[in-house]
Amino acid sequence: MSEPKITQADIDAVSDNPELTEEQIRSAVPFAEAFPHLAKTMRVRGAQKAPKKVSTTIRLSPEVVDFFKKGGPGWQSRIDDALRDLVAKH
């Protein structure tokens, strides 16, 4: 089956995000300046100086995820700690 053709009229019909005008672009300010109260609450993580971990995807049982998430923020690090303990014992 071929993919349906999307026309510009289709895009225009559902678009509620018009292109910015030159004036809007000229008057744009950084997020932290436009929304300082929100910017203060955001945690921004910089680049790692020397990567210590490998990004991967893993499927875990809901019980395992729920257990670690109940401990609050840092649950992924706690999973990593538990797995490193297991590796060290074997």
Secondary structure as GFF3:
##gff-version 3
##sequence-region A 1 90
A	DSSP	alpha_helix	8	14	.	.	.	ID=ss1
A	DSSP	alpha_helix	22	26	.	.	.	ID=ss2
A	DSSP	alpha_helix	31	34	.	.	.	ID=ss3
A	DSSP	alpha_helix	36	41	.	.	.	ID=ss4
A	DSSP	alpha_helix	62	69	.	.	.	ID=ss5
A	DSSP	alpha_helix	75	89	.	.	.	ID=ss6
###
